[in-house]
Amino acid sequence: MGGGGDGNLTGDPGLAAIGAKHGKSAAQVMIRWGLQIGIVTIPKSTHKDRIASNADVFDFVLSEGDMAAVAAMNRDRRSGADPETFTF
């Protein structure tokens, strides 16, 4: 799941609703979801306020229902190389 590029979900109303429950943005929900399933998440931004926002994801926990809802948003698209098929 990506926040930018072809996999962009930051405008998804479902993510916005989950974020609103926690007082967080859709991007923060995606970052937190990744952390909770054990994915190393490296958000990218050149904007100071977004960098700070991207780091502000350790003061809430997504419920099992939230986690399932985010996982169900998978569109099998990505904004970068697929780590399972990329030749390093």
C-alpha positions in Angstrom: 0.0 0.0 0.0 1.5 3.3 -0.9 0.7 6.8 0.0 2.1 8.4 -3.2 2.4 7.4 -6.8 0.1 4.9 -8.5 -0.8 3.3 -5.2 -2.1 6.6 -3.7 -4.7 6.0 -1.0 -4.3 9.3 1.0 -7.6 10.6 -0.3 -9.5 7.4 0.5 -12.6 8.2 2.6 -12.2 5.0 4.6 -8.7 6.0 5.7 -10.0 9.5 6.4 -12.7 8.0 8.7 -10.3 5.8 10.5 -7.9 8.7 10.9 -10.7 10.9 12.2 -11.4 8.4 15.0 -7.9 8.8 16.2 -7.3 12.4 15.4 -4.8 11.4 12.6 -4.4 11.8 8.9 -4.8 9.1 6.3 -1.0 9.0 5.8 -0.5 8.5 9.6 -3.0 5.7 9.5 -1.1 4.0 6.7 2.2 4.4 8.5 0.7 3.1 11.7 -0.9 0.1 9.9 2.5 -0.8 8.4 4.2 -0.6 11.8 1.6 -2.8 13.5 2.0 -5.6 10.9 5.8 -5.4 11.2 6.7 -3.6 7.9 9.6 -1.2 8.1 8.0 2.0 6.8 10.1 4.9 5.5 7.8 7.8 4.6 9.2 10.5 2.3 8.6 14.2 2.3 10.5 17.4 1.8 8.0 19.4 3.8 9.0 20.0 7.5 5.4 19.7 8.7 4.8 16.4 6.9 8.0 15.0 8.2 6.9 15.8 11.7 3.4 14.4 11.1 4.9 11.2 9.6 6.8 10.6 12.9 3.7 11.3 15.1 2.3 7.7 14.9 3.3 6.2 18.2 0.5 7.7 20.4 -2.3 5.6 19.0 -3.1 1.9 18.1 -5.3 0.8 15.3 -8.0 -1.7 16.4 -8.4 -5.1 14.8 -11.3 -3.7 12.9 -9.3 -0.8 11.7 -6.4 -3.1 10.7 -8.8 -5.3 8.7 -10.4 -2.3 7.0 -7.0 -0.9 5.9 -5.8 -4.3 4.7 -9.0 -4.7 2.6 -8.1 -1.5 0.8 -5.2 -3.3 -1.0 -5.4 -2.6 -4.7 -2.2 -4.6 -5.6 -0.5 -1.4 -6.8 2.7 0.2 -5.6 4.7 3.3 -6.2 8.1 1.6 -6.2 9.7 -1.7 -7.0 8.1 -4.9 -5.7 10.6 -6.2 -3.1 9.5 -9.8 -3.8 10.6 -9.6 -7.5 13.2 -6.9 -7.5 16.8 -8.0 -8.3 19.2 -6.5 -5.8 
